[in-house]
Amino acid sequence: MAPVSPRRIRRTALALSAVVVSALALSACAGSSADTPSTGSSDAAAGFGDLTVQLSWIKNEEFAGEYFADQNGYFTDGGFDSVNLVAGPSTGIPELLSGTADVSISNAVAVGAAVANEGAPVKIIGTTLQKNPFTVLSLKDGGDIATPEDLVGKKIGVQDSNLSLFNAFLAANDIDASALEIVPVQYDPAPLVNGEVDGFVAYLTNEAITVEQSGVATTNLPFADNGLPFVAETFTVTDEVLESRRDELKAFLVAEIKGWQDALADPDEGARLAIEEYGADLDLDPEKTLAGMLATNALIETSETDANGLFTISDDLQTQTVASLAGAGITLEASDLFDLSLLAEVYEENPDLR
């Protein structure tokens, strides 16, 4: 797997404002070009042409559902000539605003910051992960941080890009930052393994797997289960695309749901697609890729998706997400961030997808 530093950057709001301002400027002057995605057609029989999806990260197992949708013909069945999956890392916001992507796979923090701070005209129309993958990772024979209260008196390694999010996590659990020591770190968990810190802000789908596979027993304190739930790997579009290309977006969501149903049913094949085909140039580690696939699936298969279907975001989860963002200084209403009307129509028109 490639270094995780860019991945962390794309998951937070820090330094996003300058990027969004630049993207807004680009969107104002963007015209038609060979790089501008097709506007599509409202006539599914005539076909929607090409669609460009900006991925949030490299082409690893994180996008297995997209690979299945492509591999099994669900995109073409939906009326697309092709769906171009563009590798990140990226928040996806600049590409949406400049018109170089039709859909981005992003996250509630980046989207919320763009909407609240810059007035970006974008909406989340669904989400892959019902639970975000952030965690405080510790060694079982070391800090062994199993509850928020265990953070008190500990040294916690926090990347600069994750500091506001970690402070929100502390606030959500009524812990004053002065009750522990925050140690600036990068994205390699070596300071944790070496005993320089007691805990380390990490991903359940990345560093937590890396350390565990090194043979060291670990303990995780997931943000989503401890006061800071917010959705991740969100499908995000501009307001203009949402208004003018609804049939196209619904066809896309149907294909994506089918793809992720396959990914959940066959994680081994999802890992293989990442390793041998879509991420063949990345030299992905097979053992870690499969473990990442299983960890990703565990963040998708929740009571939310069991009750409502893939990609859905209940009113309660929307409220929890907005409250989580408020703790990080991103203030908005659920209606500013989400528009789930398309997804509701998809399930109403295709009840067999549930």
N, C-alpha and C positions, 0 to 999 in steps of 0.2 A: 504494500500500500504506500502511496505517495505521502510525503510529510503532511501532518495534519494542520499546520499553521494556517493555511488559507481557509481550511474548513472552519476553524474557529472564528476567523474574521467574518465569514459569511453568515455566521449564526448570531451575530450581535449587532447592536445599533451603532457602536462606536465608529466614527469616521464615515458614517453612511451619508451624512448630510451633503458633503461635498460631491460625493458620487451622484446623488440624486439630483442635485442642482445641475450638474453637468448633463445628466441624462435628460432632464426637462428641457434644457437648451437644445439638445440634439433633436428631441421630439418635435420641437417647434419648427425646425427647418428640415426635418426628414422628408424626403420625396421618394418617388419610386426609383428603384435600382435593382440590380441583379441580386443584391443581398437582402432586399426587403421581402418578407414572407408574403405569400398569396393572401389576398383578402377573402378568398373563398366565395362560395355561392350559397344562397339560401335554399337552392334546389338540390336536395340530396341525390336525386336521380342523375343530375348532370355531373355530380362529383364536386368535392370541395377543393381539389387541387392539392397543393403541398401545405404542410403545417410545420412550423418550427417550434421546438420545445427546448428552452434553456434549462439544462440540468444544474443542480446546485453543487455538484461534486463530480469527481472523476467517474468513469464508467465502470464502477465496481458493482457489487451485489445490491447496493442501495436502490438500484433502478431495475431490479429483476422484473417487476410487473410491466415496465415499458418494453423490456426485451421480449417477454412472452407475447405482448400485444402486437409487436412487430413481427416476430417469428411465426406466430400462428395466424397471421393475416387478419387480425381484428381491426387494425387501422384501415386496411384496404376494404374490408367488408363494410366499414362505416362510411365509405365514400371518399377516402383520401388517396391521392396518387402516391404520396409518401409522407412519412412523418420523420422529420430530421431531428435527431437527438443530439444536441450540442453539449459537449462536456464542459463542466465548470472547472474550478470553483467560481461561483458567482452568487450574489443575492438574487439575481434574475431581474431586479427592478430596473437597472439601466437598459437592459435589452428590451424590456417591455416598453419603456418610455421612448426609446429611440426608434422603435418599430422593427428591430432586427429579430424579435421573437414574438410569437403569438401567445404562447403560454409559458410561464416559468414555474419551476418547482422550487419553492422558496421556503420561508418559515415566518411564523407570526411576529417574531421580533423585528426582522428586517422590513417586512411589509408594514407593520404597525408604526415603526419609526418613520418610514417614508410618508405614510399618510398623515401622521400626527405632526411631524416636524416640517414637512415640505409641501403638504397638500397634494401628494401624488395621487392621480386619479386611478387607483387600482383596487381590486377586490379579491379576496380569497373565495373561491367557488367550491372548494373541497380540500380534503387533506389525506395524505397517505398515512401518516403516523398520528394516531389519536393521543399518544403519549410522547412527550419529548424525551430524547435520550441522555440529557445531562445527568451527571451523578458526581458525588464526592467519593472518589476511589481511595481506599486505604488498605493497608496490609493487615491481615487478621492477627499476625504476630506483632503488629506495630500499633498504629493508632486505633485500629478496629472501630471505626466510626459508623455505628449502626443506627443511631438516632440523631436528630438535630442537637439534642442536649450534649451529645458526645463531642461536638465541635468546640465547646467551651474549653479554653486553656490549650488548645492545639495550634500547631503551625499548619496552615492550609496553603498549598500552592495554587495560585490563581493567575491565569494569563491576563494581560492588560485588557484584551478584547472581551473578556468574560467578567470583568470586575463589577460592572453595574448589575449584571445578572446575578452574580453571587451575593451582592449586597441586597438585592431584592429577595433572594432566598433566605438570607438572615432575617430580614424584616418580616417575611411571611411566617417565620418561626419565633418571632419576638426575641431575637438574639442580637445584642449590641455588638457591633464590630470590634469594640474595645475588649470584648471578652475572649478574643482569640487573636492570633497573629497571622496576618495575611502576608504571604511571601511571594514576590513576583517570580514567575517561572515562565518557561516557554512551553512547548507542546509535547516534548519528549518526557515520558513519565519517569525518567532516570532519577530525578530528585526524590521521588517517592520510594523507589526501589532501594536507593542508596541511604535512606533514612534522614535526608535533609529536611523533609516535611512529613507531617503525620497524615495529611490528606491531600488530594490532588483533584482539581476540577477536570472531569474527563467525560467520555462518551461510553455509554453501555455497549455500543456497537463498535467501538474502536479500541481505545487504550485499555479499557477494562478487560477486553479479550486478550490484548497483547500481553499484559502483565500476568494474567491467569495462565496463559499458555506457556509462559516462561517457567512455570512450576511453582509459582508463589501463590499461596492462598490469599484471597482478597475479600474485602467487605465493600458493599456499595450502599450509598445513601442517595437514591434517585430523587431528583427534584420533583418529578411529576407525582410521586407518591407522598411527598412531604411539603405540601403547601404551595408549590409553584407549577401547576399544570398549565401547559400551553401546547397548541398543536404545532407540528413540524412537517416538513416536506409538503408544503401546501401548494395546491394548484392555484395560480394567481394570474389574472388577466387585467387589462385596462378596462375602464368603464365603457369606452367606446366599443371595444371588441365584444364585451358582455352584452351590450345593447344591440349591436348590428349583426352579430354572428351566432345567435343562440342555437340554431339547428346544428351548426358545425361543432360548437362546443359540446352539445349534448352527444353527438356522435363520437366525439373524442372521449368523453367521460365513459360512455358505454364500453368502448374498446379498452380503456384503462381498467375499468372494473373487472372485465373478463381476464385481462392480463394479470392483475393482482390476485384474482381467484386462483389462477393457475400457479402463481408463485407461492401462494400459501399452501397449496396442495402438494407441490413438488419442489421443496427447497433445494434438493440435490441438483435438479435440472436448472434451477435459478442460478445456483453457484457455478454450474458448468457454463451456462451462457455468458456469465461475467468473465470467467477465466479464459475460455477458449474462443469466444467470438467477440462480444462487444468490448471487452477490456483485454483483448489478447496481447496488446502491446504494453500492458502495465506490469507484467510478471507478478500477478496476484498470487498470494500464498493460498493453496487449496484449503488447508485446514482452517485458516483464519477466515477465508471467504465464506465457507459453509457456516462457521460459527456466527459470522456477521449476518448471514442470511437468516439464521434461526433467531438471533436477537432482534433483528428488524421485524420479523413476523410477529414476535411476541409483543411489540409495541403497536401492532396493527390489530391483532385479534383481542379486542377488549369487549367489555359489556356494551360499550357504545356501538361497535360495529355488529355485535351479535344481535342487538335489538333493532338497529336502524339501517344496517348495510354499510359496505365499504365507503370510505371518503366522507361519510356524514359527520356533522358537528352539531350536537344537540344544543338547545338553548342554554342548558346548564354549562356545557363545556365552552361555549362562546363566552359566557359570563366569567367563567374561571380564567380563560385566556386573557380577557381584557383586564381582569383584576391583577393577573400576574404581570402583564405589561405595565400597569400603573405603578407597580412596585419598582420597576426599572426606569420610571420617569417618563413612560410613554402613555399619555392620557387620551383616550378616545372612547366612543361608544361602539357596541358590537355592530351596529348598522354601518358604521364608518369603515369597518374592517371586513365584514362578511356579507356575501350574498349567496345564499344556498338555494335560491329559487330554481336554478337550472337542475341541480342535483335532485331536488324534489320532483321535478317534472320527469327526469330520467327514470326514477323508481316508479312513478305513477304509470308511465308509459311502458315500462319493462319490469313488471312485478317479479318475473322469474329471476331477475338479477340478485334479489335479496338472499 
